[in-house]
Amino acid sequence: MSTFPERLRSLREARGLPCATLSELCGLCPQQVGRYESGRQLPSLAAAVALADFFNVSLDYLVGRSEK
């Protein structure tokens, strides 16, 4: 599994959010976060930005380019 799915799942679970709830809060289709976490689909840039903004992390962190 690549870094993005792992980090996304870790951030979501740390907040205690179901995938569908996170999808809704970020303006995504209900199944999107589950697809991203399983590695079945890569997010668009807009979706990745929405997720990074929601968790207050950088895109670099979310995709594994930074540990901050």
Predicted model as a PDB file, atoms N, CA, C, CB and O in Angstrom, pLDDT in the B-factor column:
MODEL        1                                                                  
ATOM      1  N   MET A   1       0.845  -1.171   0.000  1.00 40.00           N  
ATOM      2  CA  MET A   1       0.000   0.000   0.000  1.00 40.00           C  
ATOM      3  C   MET A   1       0.896   1.242   0.000  1.00 40.00           C  
ATOM      4  CB  MET A   1      -0.965  -0.006   1.223  1.00 40.00           C  
ATOM      5  O   MET A   1       1.921   1.274   0.682  1.00 40.00           O  
ATOM      6  N   SER A   2       0.515   2.234  -0.747  1.00 67.00           N  
ATOM      7  CA  SER A   2       1.326   3.438  -0.822  1.00 67.00           C  
ATOM      8  C   SER A   2       1.057   4.357   0.360  1.00 67.00           C  
ATOM      9  CB  SER A   2       1.063   4.172  -2.127  1.00 67.00           C  
ATOM     10  O   SER A   2       0.131   4.126   1.137  1.00 67.00           O  
ATOM     11  N   THR A   3       1.859   5.382   0.490  1.00 91.00           N  
ATOM     12  CA  THR A   3       1.791   6.284   1.633  1.00 91.00           C  
ATOM     13  C   THR A   3       0.475   7.043   1.720  1.00 91.00           C  
ATOM     14  CB  THR A   3       2.924   7.259   1.575  1.00 91.00           C  
ATOM     15  O   THR A   3      -0.081   7.179   2.810  1.00 91.00           O  
ATOM     16  N   PHE A   4      -0.038   7.545   0.591  1.00 95.00           N  
ATOM     17  CA  PHE A   4      -1.269   8.332   0.632  1.00 95.00           C  
ATOM     18  C   PHE A   4      -2.413   7.567   1.291  1.00 95.00           C  
ATOM     19  CB  PHE A   4      -1.669   8.748  -0.774  1.00 95.00           C  
ATOM     20  O   PHE A   4      -3.017   8.093   2.226  1.00 95.00           O  
ATOM     21  N   PRO A   5      -2.739   6.360   0.854  1.00 96.00           N  
ATOM     22  CA  PRO A   5      -3.839   5.641   1.512  1.00 96.00           C  
ATOM     23  C   PRO A   5      -3.597   5.418   3.004  1.00 96.00           C  
ATOM     24  CB  PRO A   5      -4.056   4.303   0.836  1.00 96.00           C  
ATOM     25  O   PRO A   5      -4.521   5.536   3.808  1.00 96.00           O  
ATOM     26  N   GLU A   6      -2.361   5.099   3.373  1.00 96.00           N  
ATOM     27  CA  GLU A   6      -2.047   4.852   4.778  1.00 96.00           C  
ATOM     28  C   GLU A   6      -2.226   6.104   5.619  1.00 96.00           C  
ATOM     29  CB  GLU A   6      -0.625   4.334   4.919  1.00 96.00           C  
ATOM     30  O   GLU A   6      -2.814   6.057   6.700  1.00 96.00           O  
ATOM     31  N   ARG A   7      -1.718   7.221   5.123  1.00 96.00           N  
ATOM     32  CA  ARG A   7      -1.823   8.465   5.886  1.00 96.00           C  
ATOM     33  C   ARG A   7      -3.268   8.947   5.966  1.00 96.00           C  
ATOM     34  CB  ARG A   7      -0.946   9.550   5.258  1.00 96.00           C  
ATOM     35  O   ARG A   7      -3.711   9.423   7.011  1.00 96.00           O  
ATOM     36  N   LEU A   8      -3.988   8.825   4.881  1.00 97.00           N  
ATOM     37  CA  LEU A   8      -5.388   9.240   4.890  1.00 97.00           C  
ATOM     38  C   LEU A   8      -6.170   8.422   5.916  1.00 97.00           C  
ATOM     39  CB  LEU A   8      -6.014   9.085   3.485  1.00 97.00           C  
ATOM     40  O   LEU A   8      -6.932   8.981   6.705  1.00 97.00           O  
ATOM     41  N   ARG A   9      -5.988   7.132   5.906  1.00 97.00           N  
ATOM     42  CA  ARG A   9      -6.698   6.265   6.860  1.00 97.00           C  
ATOM     43  C   ARG A   9      -6.317   6.611   8.295  1.00 97.00           C  
ATOM     44  CB  ARG A   9      -6.390   4.781   6.576  1.00 97.00           C  
ATOM     45  O   ARG A   9      -7.181   6.688   9.169  1.00 97.00           O  
ATOM     46  N   SER A  10      -5.038   6.815   8.535  1.00 96.00           N  
ATOM     47  CA  SER A  10      -4.569   7.142   9.878  1.00 96.00           C  
ATOM     48  C   SER A  10      -5.170   8.454  10.378  1.00 96.00           C  
ATOM     49  CB  SER A  10      -3.046   7.225   9.898  1.00 96.00           C  
ATOM     50  O   SER A  10      -5.618   8.536  11.522  1.00 96.00           O  
ATOM     51  N   LEU A  11      -5.182   9.478   9.528  1.00 97.00           N  
ATOM     52  CA  LEU A  11      -5.758  10.764   9.901  1.00 97.00           C  
ATOM     53  C   LEU A  11      -7.263  10.635  10.169  1.00 97.00           C  
ATOM     54  CB  LEU A  11      -5.500  11.802   8.796  1.00 97.00           C  
ATOM     55  O   LEU A  11      -7.778  11.192  11.138  1.00 97.00           O  
ATOM     56  N   ARG A  12      -7.952   9.904   9.309  1.00 97.00           N  
ATOM     57  CA  ARG A  12      -9.398   9.730   9.473  1.00 97.00           C  
ATOM     58  C   ARG A  12      -9.713   8.970  10.749  1.00 97.00           C  
ATOM     59  CB  ARG A  12      -9.993   8.996   8.269  1.00 97.00           C  
ATOM     60  O   ARG A  12     -10.597   9.370  11.507  1.00 97.00           O  
ATOM     61  N   GLU A  13      -9.002   7.882  10.994  1.00 97.00           N  
ATOM     62  CA  GLU A  13      -9.263   7.070  12.188  1.00 97.00           C  
ATOM     63  C   GLU A  13      -8.927   7.831  13.470  1.00 97.00           C  
ATOM     64  CB  GLU A  13      -8.457   5.769  12.130  1.00 97.00           C  
ATOM     65  O   GLU A  13      -9.590   7.656  14.493  1.00 97.00           O  
ATOM     66  N   ALA A  14      -7.896   8.676  13.413  1.00 97.00           N  
ATOM     67  CA  ALA A  14      -7.535   9.473  14.594  1.00 97.00           C  
ATOM     68  C   ALA A  14      -8.663  10.424  14.988  1.00 97.00           C  
ATOM     69  CB  ALA A  14      -6.251  10.271  14.328  1.00 97.00           C  
ATOM     70  O   ALA A  14      -8.806  10.774  16.160  1.00 97.00           O  
ATOM     71  N   ARG A  15      -9.452  10.835  14.015  1.00 97.00           N  
ATOM     72  CA  ARG A  15     -10.602  11.717  14.295  1.00 97.00           C  
ATOM     73  C   ARG A  15     -11.886  10.923  14.550  1.00 97.00           C  
ATOM     74  CB  ARG A  15     -10.822  12.685  13.124  1.00 97.00           C  
ATOM     75  O   ARG A  15     -12.913  11.498  14.911  1.00 97.00           O  
ATOM     76  N   GLY A  16     -11.827   9.614  14.364  1.00 97.00           N  
ATOM     77  CA  GLY A  16     -12.997   8.774  14.612  1.00 97.00           C  
ATOM     78  C   GLY A  16     -14.111   8.962  13.602  1.00 97.00           C  
ATOM     79  O   GLY A  16     -15.288   8.829  13.935  1.00 97.00           O  
ATOM     80  N   LEU A  17     -13.739   9.272  12.360  1.00 96.00           N  
ATOM     81  CA  LEU A  17     -14.739   9.524  11.316  1.00 96.00           C  
ATOM     82  C   LEU A  17     -14.919   8.318  10.405  1.00 96.00           C  
ATOM     83  CB  LEU A  17     -14.343  10.740  10.486  1.00 96.00           C  
ATOM     84  O   LEU A  17     -13.932   7.705  10.000  1.00 96.00           O  
ATOM     85  N   PRO A  18     -16.147   7.969  10.078  1.00 96.00           N  
ATOM     86  CA  PRO A  18     -16.374   6.969   9.031  1.00 96.00           C  
ATOM     87  C   PRO A  18     -15.997   7.564   7.670  1.00 96.00           C  
ATOM     88  CB  PRO A  18     -17.861   6.488   9.032  1.00 96.00           C  
ATOM     89  O   PRO A  18     -16.013   8.782   7.494  1.00 96.00           O  
ATOM     90  N   CYS A  19     -15.667   6.713   6.729  1.00 96.00           N  
ATOM     91  CA  CYS A  19     -15.301   7.170   5.378  1.00 96.00           C  
ATOM     92  C   CYS A  19     -16.379   8.049   4.762  1.00 96.00           C  
ATOM     93  CB  CYS A  19     -15.038   5.974   4.470  1.00 96.00           C  
ATOM     94  O   CYS A  19     -16.078   9.092   4.183  1.00 96.00           O  
ATOM     95  N   ALA A  20     -17.628   7.631   4.883  1.00 94.00           N  
ATOM     96  CA  ALA A  20     -18.724   8.386   4.261  1.00 94.00           C  
ATOM     97  C   ALA A  20     -18.860   9.782   4.858  1.00 94.00           C  
ATOM     98  CB  ALA A  20     -20.041   7.630   4.417  1.00 94.00           C  
ATOM     99  O   ALA A  20     -19.155  10.737   4.140  1.00 94.00           O  
ATOM    100  N   THR A  21     -18.649   9.905   6.151  1.00 96.00           N  
ATOM    101  CA  THR A  21     -18.747  11.208   6.798  1.00 96.00           C  
ATOM    102  C   THR A  21     -17.632  12.128   6.324  1.00 96.00           C  
ATOM    103  CB  THR A  21     -18.698  11.057   8.321  1.00 96.00           C  
ATOM    104  O   THR A  21     -17.872  13.296   6.021  1.00 96.00           O  
ATOM    105  N   LEU A  22     -16.411  11.602   6.260  1.00 97.00           N  
ATOM    106  CA  LEU A  22     -15.291  12.406   5.769  1.00 97.00           C  
ATOM    107  C   LEU A  22     -15.529  12.823   4.330  1.00 97.00           C  
ATOM    108  CB  LEU A  22     -13.973  11.629   5.883  1.00 97.00           C  
ATOM    109  O   LEU A  22     -15.269  13.971   3.970  1.00 97.00           O  
ATOM    110  N   SER A  23     -16.013  11.923   3.515  1.00 95.00           N  
ATOM    111  CA  SER A  23     -16.324  12.260   2.123  1.00 95.00           C  
ATOM    112  C   SER A  23     -17.300  13.430   2.072  1.00 95.00           C  
ATOM    113  CB  SER A  23     -16.912  11.037   1.381  1.00 95.00           C  
ATOM    114  O   SER A  23     -17.091  14.386   1.325  1.00 95.00           O  
ATOM    115  N   GLU A  24     -18.349  13.354   2.854  1.00 95.00           N  
ATOM    116  CA  GLU A  24     -19.364  14.402   2.865  1.00 95.00           C  
ATOM    117  C   GLU A  24     -18.789  15.738   3.339  1.00 95.00           C  
ATOM    118  CB  GLU A  24     -20.533  13.990   3.756  1.00 95.00           C  
ATOM    119  O   GLU A  24     -19.069  16.783   2.752  1.00 95.00           O  
ATOM    120  N   LEU A  25     -17.993  15.699   4.394  1.00 95.00           N  
ATOM    121  CA  LEU A  25     -17.416  16.925   4.944  1.00 95.00           C  
ATOM    122  C   LEU A  25     -16.461  17.611   3.971  1.00 95.00           C  
ATOM    123  CB  LEU A  25     -16.688  16.618   6.234  1.00 95.00           C  
ATOM    124  O   LEU A  25     -16.276  18.827   4.020  1.00 95.00           O  
ATOM    125  N   CYS A  26     -15.859  16.816   3.085  1.00 95.00           N  
ATOM    126  CA  CYS A  26     -14.908  17.366   2.108  1.00 95.00           C  
ATOM    127  C   CYS A  26     -15.532  17.593   0.733  1.00 95.00           C  
ATOM    128  CB  CYS A  26     -13.720  16.440   1.971  1.00 95.00           C  
ATOM    129  O   CYS A  26     -14.839  17.957  -0.217  1.00 95.00           O  
ATOM    130  N   GLY A  27     -16.846  17.376   0.632  1.00 95.00           N  
ATOM    131  CA  GLY A  27     -17.533  17.611  -0.627  1.00 95.00           C  
ATOM    132  C   GLY A  27     -17.277  16.560  -1.690  1.00 95.00           C  
ATOM    133  O   GLY A  27     -17.310  16.856  -2.885  1.00 95.00           O  
ATOM    134  N   LEU A  28     -17.021  15.329  -1.257  1.00 96.00           N  
ATOM    135  CA  LEU A  28     -16.737  14.223  -2.173  1.00 96.00           C  
ATOM    136  C   LEU A  28     -17.922  13.269  -2.222  1.00 96.00           C  
ATOM    137  CB  LEU A  28     -15.457  13.470  -1.745  1.00 96.00           C  
ATOM    138  O   LEU A  28     -18.790  13.306  -1.350  1.00 96.00           O  
ATOM    139  N   CYS A  29     -17.960  12.426  -3.228  1.00 93.00           N  
ATOM    140  CA  CYS A  29     -18.979  11.382  -3.304  1.00 93.00           C  
ATOM    141  C   CYS A  29     -18.820  10.456  -2.098  1.00 93.00           C  
ATOM    142  CB  CYS A  29     -18.869  10.580  -4.645  1.00 93.00           C  
ATOM    143  O   CYS A  29     -17.705  10.281  -1.607  1.00 93.00           O  
ATOM    144  N   PRO A  30     -19.904   9.863  -1.615  1.00 89.00           N  
ATOM    145  CA  PRO A  30     -19.858   9.081  -0.382  1.00 89.00           C  
ATOM    146  C   PRO A  30     -18.809   7.960  -0.333  1.00 89.00           C  
ATOM    147  CB  PRO A  30     -21.183   8.489  -0.157  1.00 89.00           C  
ATOM    148  O   PRO A  30     -18.277   7.675   0.740  1.00 89.00           O  
ATOM    149  N   GLN A  31     -18.507   7.334  -1.441  1.00 92.00           N  
ATOM    150  CA  GLN A  31     -17.573   6.206  -1.435  1.00 92.00           C  
ATOM    151  C   GLN A  31     -16.126   6.606  -1.726  1.00 92.00           C  
ATOM    152  CB  GLN A  31     -18.015   5.186  -2.443  1.00 92.00           C  
ATOM    153  O   GLN A  31     -15.239   5.754  -1.690  1.00 92.00           O  
ATOM    154  N   GLN A  32     -15.872   7.873  -2.011  1.00 94.00           N  
ATOM    155  CA  GLN A  32     -14.544   8.290  -2.460  1.00 94.00           C  
ATOM    156  C   GLN A  32     -13.438   7.984  -1.467  1.00 94.00           C  
ATOM    157  CB  GLN A  32     -14.549   9.751  -2.745  1.00 94.00           C  
ATOM    158  O   GLN A  32     -12.424   7.398  -1.847  1.00 94.00           O  
ATOM    159  N   VAL A  33     -13.601   8.358  -0.215  1.00 96.00           N  
ATOM    160  CA  VAL A  33     -12.529   8.160   0.757  1.00 96.00           C  
ATOM    161  C   VAL A  33     -12.188   6.676   0.880  1.00 96.00           C  
ATOM    162  CB  VAL A  33     -12.932   8.734   2.130  1.00 96.00           C  
ATOM    163  O   VAL A  33     -11.012   6.325   0.977  1.00 96.00           O  
ATOM    164  N   GLY A  34     -13.168   5.822   0.878  1.00 95.00           N  
ATOM    165  CA  GLY A  34     -12.906   4.378   0.931  1.00 95.00           C  
ATOM    166  C   GLY A  34     -12.091   3.907  -0.265  1.00 95.00           C  
ATOM    167  O   GLY A  34     -11.207   3.062  -0.123  1.00 95.00           O  
ATOM    168  N   ARG A  35     -12.384   4.449  -1.438  1.00 96.00           N  
ATOM    169  CA  ARG A  35     -11.616   4.094  -2.640  1.00 96.00           C  
ATOM    170  C   ARG A  35     -10.181   4.590  -2.543  1.00 96.00           C  
ATOM    171  CB  ARG A  35     -12.284   4.672  -3.895  1.00 96.00           C  
ATOM    172  O   ARG A  35      -9.248   3.896  -2.945  1.00 96.00           O  
ATOM    173  N   TYR A  36     -10.008   5.796  -2.006  1.00 96.00           N  
ATOM    174  CA  TYR A  36      -8.654   6.334  -1.844  1.00 96.00           C  
ATOM    175  C   TYR A  36      -7.861   5.502  -0.839  1.00 96.00           C  
ATOM    176  CB  TYR A  36      -8.707   7.808  -1.390  1.00 96.00           C  
ATOM    177  O   TYR A  36      -6.690   5.196  -1.068  1.00 96.00           O  
ATOM    178  N   GLU A  37      -8.491   5.140   0.264  1.00 96.00           N  
ATOM    179  CA  GLU A  37      -7.799   4.368   1.297  1.00 96.00           C  
ATOM    180  C   GLU A  37      -7.443   2.961   0.842  1.00 96.00           C  
ATOM    181  CB  GLU A  37      -8.651   4.292   2.536  1.00 96.00           C  
ATOM    182  O   GLU A  37      -6.446   2.400   1.296  1.00 96.00           O  
ATOM    183  N   SER A  38      -8.232   2.390  -0.038  1.00 95.00           N  
ATOM    184  CA  SER A  38      -7.946   1.048  -0.530  1.00 95.00           C  
ATOM    185  C   SER A  38      -6.961   1.063  -1.687  1.00 95.00           C  
ATOM    186  CB  SER A  38      -9.224   0.367  -0.956  1.00 95.00           C  
ATOM    187  O   SER A  38      -6.467   0.015  -2.101  1.00 95.00           O  
ATOM    188  N   GLY A  39      -6.677   2.250  -2.210  1.00 92.00           N  
ATOM    189  CA  GLY A  39      -5.766   2.358  -3.341  1.00 92.00           C  
ATOM    190  C   GLY A  39      -6.424   2.064  -4.672  1.00 92.00           C  
ATOM    191  O   GLY A  39      -5.739   1.969  -5.690  1.00 92.00           O  
ATOM    192  N   ARG A  40      -7.741   1.918  -4.684  1.00 95.00           N  
ATOM    193  CA  ARG A  40      -8.452   1.635  -5.938  1.00 95.00           C  
ATOM    194  C   ARG A  40      -8.569   2.859  -6.822  1.00 95.00           C  
ATOM    195  CB  ARG A  40      -9.831   1.094  -5.646  1.00 95.00           C  
ATOM    196  O   ARG A  40      -8.781   2.738  -8.028  1.00 95.00           O  
ATOM    197  N   GLN A  41      -8.433   4.043  -6.227  1.00 95.00           N  
ATOM    198  CA  GLN A  41      -8.569   5.275  -6.998  1.00 95.00           C  
ATOM    199  C   GLN A  41      -7.660   6.341  -6.394  1.00 95.00           C  
ATOM    200  CB  GLN A  41     -10.051   5.759  -7.024  1.00 95.00           C  
ATOM    201  O   GLN A  41      -7.500   6.422  -5.176  1.00 95.00           O  
ATOM    202  N   LEU A  42      -7.066   7.157  -7.265  1.00 94.00           N  
ATOM    203  CA  LEU A  42      -6.283   8.300  -6.816  1.00 94.00           C  
ATOM    204  C   LEU A  42      -7.174   9.534  -6.805  1.00 94.00           C  
ATOM    205  CB  LEU A  42      -5.040   8.520  -7.724  1.00 94.00           C  
ATOM    206  O   LEU A  42      -8.040   9.679  -7.668  1.00 94.00           O  
ATOM    207  N   PRO A  43      -6.972  10.423  -5.839  1.00 95.00           N  
ATOM    208  CA  PRO A  43      -7.811  11.620  -5.794  1.00 95.00           C  
ATOM    209  C   PRO A  43      -7.392  12.632  -6.848  1.00 95.00           C  
ATOM    210  CB  PRO A  43      -7.753  12.258  -4.411  1.00 95.00           C  
ATOM    211  O   PRO A  43      -6.236  12.671  -7.271  1.00 95.00           O  
ATOM    212  N   SER A  44      -8.343  13.444  -7.260  1.00 96.00           N  
ATOM    213  CA  SER A  44      -8.008  14.593  -8.098  1.00 96.00           C  
ATOM    214  C   SER A  44      -7.228  15.573  -7.224  1.00 96.00           C  
ATOM    215  CB  SER A  44      -9.302  15.267  -8.716  1.00 96.00           C  
ATOM    216  O   SER A  44      -7.200  15.436  -6.001  1.00 96.00           O  
ATOM    217  N   LEU A  45      -6.606  16.546  -7.848  1.00 96.00           N  
ATOM    218  CA  LEU A  45      -5.895  17.561  -7.077  1.00 96.00           C  
ATOM    219  C   LEU A  45      -6.854  18.288  -6.142  1.00 96.00           C  
ATOM    220  CB  LEU A  45      -5.200  18.562  -8.014  1.00 96.00           C  
ATOM    221  O   LEU A  45      -6.518  18.540  -4.984  1.00 96.00           O  
ATOM    222  N   ALA A  46      -8.034  18.625  -6.629  1.00 96.00           N  
ATOM    223  CA  ALA A  46      -9.023  19.320  -5.800  1.00 96.00           C  
ATOM    224  C   ALA A  46      -9.418  18.482  -4.588  1.00 96.00           C  
ATOM    225  CB  ALA A  46     -10.267  19.662  -6.626  1.00 96.00           C  
ATOM    226  O   ALA A  46      -9.557  19.019  -3.489  1.00 96.00           O  
ATOM    227  N   ALA A  47      -9.600  17.182  -4.770  1.00 96.00           N  
ATOM    228  CA  ALA A  47      -9.965  16.302  -3.656  1.00 96.00           C  
ATOM    229  C   ALA A  47      -8.811  16.190  -2.657  1.00 96.00           C  
ATOM    230  CB  ALA A  47     -10.356  14.901  -4.179  1.00 96.00           C  
ATOM    231  O   ALA A  47      -9.034  16.218  -1.447  1.00 96.00           O  
ATOM    232  N   ALA A  48      -7.589  16.064  -3.155  1.00 96.00           N  
ATOM    233  CA  ALA A  48      -6.425  15.974  -2.270  1.00 96.00           C  
ATOM    234  C   ALA A  48      -6.271  17.252  -1.452  1.00 96.00           C  
ATOM    235  CB  ALA A  48      -5.146  15.707  -3.084  1.00 96.00           C  
ATOM    236  O   ALA A  48      -5.964  17.191  -0.262  1.00 96.00           O  
ATOM    237  N   VAL A  49      -6.479  18.401  -2.075  1.00 97.00           N  
ATOM    238  CA  VAL A  49      -6.408  19.681  -1.362  1.00 97.00           C  
ATOM    239  C   VAL A  49      -7.496  19.755  -0.302  1.00 97.00           C  
ATOM    240  CB  VAL A  49      -6.538  20.864  -2.344  1.00 97.00           C  
ATOM    241  O   VAL A  49      -7.237  20.196   0.817  1.00 97.00           O  
ATOM    242  N   ALA A  50      -8.702  19.331  -0.636  1.00 97.00           N  
ATOM    243  CA  ALA A  50      -9.806  19.355   0.331  1.00 97.00           C  
ATOM    244  C   ALA A  50      -9.485  18.483   1.544  1.00 97.00           C  
ATOM    245  CB  ALA A  50     -11.115  18.879  -0.333  1.00 97.00           C  
ATOM    246  O   ALA A  50      -9.751  18.875   2.680  1.00 97.00           O  
ATOM    247  N   LEU A  51      -8.924  17.318   1.308  1.00 97.00           N  
ATOM    248  CA  LEU A  51      -8.559  16.417   2.405  1.00 97.00           C  
ATOM    249  C   LEU A  51      -7.431  17.007   3.246  1.00 97.00           C  
ATOM    250  CB  LEU A  51      -8.143  15.043   1.856  1.00 97.00           C  
ATOM    251  O   LEU A  51      -7.493  16.979   4.475  1.00 97.00           O  
ATOM    252  N   ALA A  52      -6.406  17.538   2.592  1.00 97.00           N  
ATOM    253  CA  ALA A  52      -5.290  18.150   3.325  1.00 97.00           C  
ATOM    254  C   ALA A  52      -5.781  19.332   4.159  1.00 97.00           C  
ATOM    255  CB  ALA A  52      -4.183  18.611   2.346  1.00 97.00           C  
ATOM    256  O   ALA A  52      -5.384  19.485   5.314  1.00 97.00           O  
ATOM    257  N   ASP A  53      -6.631  20.156   3.583  1.00 97.00           N  
ATOM    258  CA  ASP A  53      -7.182  21.300   4.319  1.00 97.00           C  
ATOM    259  C   ASP A  53      -8.006  20.838   5.518  1.00 97.00           C  
ATOM    260  CB  ASP A  53      -8.047  22.169   3.391  1.00 97.00           C  
ATOM    261  O   ASP A  53      -7.899  21.401   6.607  1.00 97.00           O  
ATOM    262  N   PHE A  54      -8.820  19.818   5.312  1.00 97.00           N  
ATOM    263  CA  PHE A  54      -9.654  19.320   6.405  1.00 97.00           C  
ATOM    264  C   PHE A  54      -8.796  18.881   7.590  1.00 97.00           C  
ATOM    265  CB  PHE A  54     -10.527  18.151   5.924  1.00 97.00           C  
ATOM    266  O   PHE A  54      -9.113  19.189   8.739  1.00 97.00           O  
ATOM    267  N   PHE A  55      -7.715  18.166   7.310  1.00 97.00           N  
ATOM    268  CA  PHE A  55      -6.855  17.645   8.369  1.00 97.00           C  
ATOM    269  C   PHE A  55      -5.756  18.622   8.780  1.00 97.00           C  
ATOM    270  CB  PHE A  55      -6.234  16.350   7.925  1.00 97.00           C  
ATOM    271  O   PHE A  55      -4.962  18.335   9.675  1.00 97.00           O  
ATOM    272  N   ASN A  56      -5.719  19.777   8.117  1.00 97.00           N  
ATOM    273  CA  ASN A  56      -4.716  20.798   8.407  1.00 97.00           C  
ATOM    274  C   ASN A  56      -3.291  20.241   8.274  1.00 97.00           C  
ATOM    275  CB  ASN A  56      -4.932  21.359   9.817  1.00 97.00           C  
ATOM    276  O   ASN A  56      -2.435  20.464   9.130  1.00 97.00           O  
ATOM    277  N   VAL A  57      -3.067  19.517   7.184  1.00 96.00           N  
ATOM    278  CA  VAL A  57      -1.738  19.003   6.850  1.00 96.00           C  
ATOM    279  C   VAL A  57      -1.397  19.471   5.441  1.00 96.00           C  
ATOM    280  CB  VAL A  57      -1.681  17.434   6.957  1.00 96.00           C  
ATOM    281  O   VAL A  57      -2.272  19.905   4.691  1.00 96.00           O  
ATOM    282  N   SER A  58      -0.120  19.379   5.090  1.00 96.00           N  
ATOM    283  CA  SER A  58       0.288  19.766   3.740  1.00 96.00           C  
ATOM    284  C   SER A  58       0.028  18.621   2.764  1.00 96.00           C  
ATOM    285  CB  SER A  58       1.780  20.169   3.715  1.00 96.00           C  
ATOM    286  O   SER A  58      -0.087  17.461   3.160  1.00 96.00           O  
ATOM    287  N   LEU A  59      -0.060  18.966   1.499  1.00 95.00           N  
ATOM    288  CA  LEU A  59      -0.159  17.922   0.472  1.00 95.00           C  
ATOM    289  C   LEU A  59       1.088  17.054   0.489  1.00 95.00           C  
ATOM    290  CB  LEU A  59      -0.358  18.543  -0.930  1.00 95.00           C  
ATOM    291  O   LEU A  59       1.008  15.842   0.287  1.00 95.00           O  
ATOM    292  N   ASP A  60       2.244  17.671   0.732  1.00 94.00           N  
ATOM    293  CA  ASP A  60       3.486  16.899   0.806  1.00 94.00           C  
ATOM    294  C   ASP A  60       3.402  15.831   1.887  1.00 94.00           C  
ATOM    295  CB  ASP A  60       4.678  17.823   1.074  1.00 94.00           C  
ATOM    296  O   ASP A  60       3.842  14.701   1.678  1.00 94.00           O  
ATOM    297  N   TYR A  61       2.845  16.175   3.032  1.00 94.00           N  
ATOM    298  CA  TYR A  61       2.692  15.167   4.091  1.00 94.00           C  
ATOM    299  C   TYR A  61       1.737  14.065   3.647  1.00 94.00           C  
ATOM    300  CB  TYR A  61       2.179  15.819   5.396  1.00 94.00           C  
ATOM    301  O   TYR A  61       2.019  12.878   3.810  1.00 94.00           O  
ATOM    302  N   LEU A  62       0.616  14.473   3.088  1.00 95.00           N  
ATOM    303  CA  LEU A  62      -0.418  13.508   2.720  1.00 95.00           C  
ATOM    304  C   LEU A  62       0.082  12.487   1.696  1.00 95.00           C  
ATOM    305  CB  LEU A  62      -1.631  14.235   2.168  1.00 95.00           C  
ATOM    306  O   LEU A  62      -0.317  11.323   1.737  1.00 95.00           O  
ATOM    307  N   VAL A  63       0.950  12.916   0.782  1.00 92.00           N  
ATOM    308  CA  VAL A  63       1.443  11.989  -0.240  1.00 92.00           C  
ATOM    309  C   VAL A  63       2.797  11.377   0.090  1.00 92.00           C  
ATOM    310  CB  VAL A  63       1.533  12.695  -1.556  1.00 92.00           C  
ATOM    311  O   VAL A  63       3.350  10.627  -0.715  1.00 92.00           O  
ATOM    312  N   GLY A  64       3.343  11.693   1.279  1.00 90.00           N  
ATOM    313  CA  GLY A  64       4.569  11.044   1.724  1.00 90.00           C  
ATOM    314  C   GLY A  64       5.855  11.742   1.358  1.00 90.00           C  
ATOM    315  O   GLY A  64       6.928  11.150   1.469  1.00 90.00           O  
ATOM    316  N   ARG A  65       5.777  12.992   0.922  1.00 91.00           N  
ATOM    317  CA  ARG A  65       6.985  13.727   0.565  1.00 91.00           C  
ATOM    318  C   ARG A  65       7.588  14.458   1.754  1.00 91.00           C  
ATOM    319  CB  ARG A  65       6.684  14.712  -0.536  1.00 91.00           C  
ATOM    320  O   ARG A  65       8.696  14.986   1.663  1.00 91.00           O  
ATOM    321  N   SER A  66       6.870  14.490   2.862  1.00 89.00           N  
ATOM    322  CA  SER A  66       7.324  15.190   4.065  1.00 89.00           C  
ATOM    323  C   SER A  66       6.807  14.433   5.282  1.00 89.00           C  
ATOM    324  CB  SER A  66       6.834  16.681   4.079  1.00 89.00           C  
ATOM    325  O   SER A  66       5.767  13.775   5.230  1.00 89.00           O  
ATOM    326  N   GLU A  67       7.544  14.538   6.364  1.00 85.00           N  
ATOM    327  CA  GLU A  67       7.100  13.927   7.610  1.00 85.00           C  
ATOM    328  C   GLU A  67       6.424  14.941   8.533  1.00 85.00           C  
ATOM    329  CB  GLU A  67       8.278  13.285   8.322  1.00 85.00           C  
ATOM    330  O   GLU A  67       5.984  14.586   9.626  1.00 85.00           O  
ATOM    331  N   LYS A  68       6.338  16.203   8.097  1.00 75.00           N  
ATOM    332  CA  LYS A  68       5.729  17.274   8.906  1.00 75.00           C  
ATOM    333  C   LYS A  68       4.286  17.443   8.543  1.00 75.00           C  
ATOM    334  CB  LYS A  68       6.471  18.601   8.721  1.00 75.00           C  
ATOM    335  O   LYS A  68       3.601  18.293   9.112  1.00 75.00           O  
TER     336      LYS A  68                                                      
ENDMDL                                                                          
END                                                                             
